[in-house]
Amino acid sequence: MLTTDEAAVLASTTRVTINAWIAKGRAIGLTQTRRGYRLPRWQFEPALWAAVPELANALGTTEGWSLLSFLESPHGGLKGLTPRQALEQGDTERVLKLARAEGT
C-alpha cells in the first residue's frame, strides 16, 4: 500500500492530482482512520491502470473499499479467478461485463 505522496511519485504527478483521481474513480484510494488514503500499488500496473476508471463507472462507485472488494473477490464468472487476476491476464472485457452486471 502506498500513501498519496508515494503514489504521486510513482505516477509522476502531485498528491493533489492523486486525491482528485480518487474522487473521480480514476484511482483506488482506501480511507483510513487517520487523515489520508492508502492506495494499492498494483493498480498502477498498465493492465490495471487502464481498467480502474472503467470499473468505477461500470460498478457505479468511486468508493475505494467497494472497488477493492470487487477486484479481490474470486468470481464464478471468471472460473474462480479474482477480477484483478483476470485483468492481469488480459481479460478486461469479461471483467467489465461482470462489473456492469453487478453495478446495475
TIKOLRO-976603 format. One record per residue (C-alpha): residue in three letters; residue number from 1; x, y, z. Coordinates in Angstrom, 1 decimal. Example, Ala and Ser with C-alpha at 12.3 -4.5 7.8 and 13.67 -1.06 7.14 Angstrom:
! residues 2
residu_num_x_y_z
ALA_1_12.3_-4.5_7.8
SER_2_13.7_-1.1_7.1
END
This chain:
! residues 104
residu_num_x_y_z
MET_1_0.0_0.0_0.0
LEU_2_1.1_3.5_-0.8
THR_3_0.5_6.9_0.7
THR_4_-0.8_9.6_-1.6
ASP_5_2.7_11.1_-1.6
GLU_6_4.2_7.8_-2.6
ALA_7_1.6_7.3_-5.3
ALA_8_2.3_10.7_-6.6
VAL_9_6.0_9.9_-7.0
LEU_10_5.2_6.6_-8.7
ALA_11_2.7_8.2_-11.1
SER_12_4.9_11.3_-11.7
THR_13_2.2_13.7_-10.5
THR_14_1.2_15.5_-7.3
ARG_15_-0.7_14.5_-4.2
VAL_16_-3.5_16.9_-5.2
THR_17_-3.8_15.1_-8.5
ILE_18_-3.9_11.7_-6.8
ASN_19_-6.7_12.9_-4.5
ALA_20_-8.6_14.2_-7.5
TRP_21_-8.2_10.8_-9.2
ILE_22_-9.5_9.1_-6.1
ALA_23_-12.6_11.4_-6.0
LYS_24_-13.3_10.7_-9.7
GLY_25_-12.7_6.9_-9.5
ARG_26_-9.5_7.1_-11.6
ALA_27_-7.6_5.6_-8.7
ILE_28_-8.5_3.3_-5.8
GLY_29_-8.0_5.2_-2.5
LEU_30_-8.8_3.4_0.7
THR_31_-9.9_5.6_3.6
GLN_32_-8.0_5.3_6.8
THR_33_-8.9_6.1_10.4
ARG_34_-6.4_8.9_10.2
ARG_35_-6.3_11.6_7.6
GLY_36_-5.5_10.5_4.0
TYR_37_-5.7_7.4_1.8
ARG_38_-3.8_4.3_1.2
LEU_39_-3.5_3.1_-2.4
PRO_40_-2.8_-0.4_-3.6
ARG_41_0.5_-0.3_-5.5
TRP_42_-0.7_-2.9_-8.1
GLN_43_-3.3_-0.6_-9.6
PHE_44_-0.5_1.4_-11.2
GLU_45_0.4_-1.6_-13.4
PRO_46_-0.6_-0.9_-17.0
ALA_47_-3.2_-3.7_-17.3
LEU_48_-5.0_-2.4_-14.2
TRP_49_-4.4_1.3_-14.5
ALA_50_-6.4_1.5_-17.7
ALA_51_-9.2_-0.5_-16.3
VAL_52_-9.8_1.2_-12.9
PRO_53_-11.9_4.2_-14.2
GLU_54_-13.9_1.9_-16.4
LEU_55_-14.6_-0.4_-13.5
ALA_56_-15.6_2.5_-11.2
ASN_57_-18.0_3.6_-13.9
ALA_58_-19.4_0.1_-14.5
LEU_59_-19.9_-0.5_-10.8
GLY_60_-21.3_3.0_-10.2
THR_61_-19.0_3.8_-7.4
THR_62_-15.7_5.6_-6.6
GLU_63_-15.6_4.2_-3.1
GLY_64_-12.2_2.6_-2.7
TRP_65_-13.2_-0.3_-0.4
SER_66_-16.0_-1.3_-2.8
LEU_67_-13.7_-1.3_-5.8
LEU_68_-11.1_-3.3_-3.9
SER_69_-13.6_-5.8_-2.8
PHE_70_-14.8_-6.3_-6.3
LEU_71_-11.3_-6.7_-7.7
GLU_72_-10.0_-9.1_-4.9
SER_73_-13.0_-11.4_-4.6
PRO_74_-13.0_-14.7_-6.6
HIS_75_-15.8_-14.8_-9.2
GLY_76_-17.5_-17.8_-10.7
GLY_77_-17.8_-16.0_-14.0
LEU_78_-14.1_-15.9_-14.2
LYS_79_-13.6_-19.6_-13.3
GLY_80_-12.7_-18.7_-9.7
LEU_81_-10.2_-16.0_-10.6
THR_82_-10.4_-12.6_-9.0
PRO_83_-11.2_-9.7_-11.4
ARG_84_-7.7_-8.4_-10.6
GLN_85_-6.2_-11.7_-11.8
ALA_86_-8.3_-11.7_-14.9
LEU_87_-7.3_-8.1_-15.7
GLU_88_-3.6_-9.1_-15.3
GLN_89_-4.2_-11.9_-17.8
GLY_90_-5.8_-9.5_-20.3
ASP_91_-9.4_-10.4_-19.9
THR_92_-10.6_-6.8_-19.5
GLU_93_-13.8_-7.1_-21.4
ARG_94_-15.1_-10.0_-19.4
VAL_95_-14.3_-8.2_-16.1
LEU_96_-16.1_-5.1_-17.3
LYS_97_-19.1_-7.1_-18.3
LEU_98_-19.3_-8.6_-14.8
ALA_99_-18.8_-5.2_-13.3
ARG_100_-21.7_-3.8_-15.3
ALA_101_-23.9_-6.6_-14.2
GLU_102_-23.1_-6.0_-10.6
GLY_103_-23.4_-2.3_-10.9
THR_104_-27.0_-2.4_-12.1
END
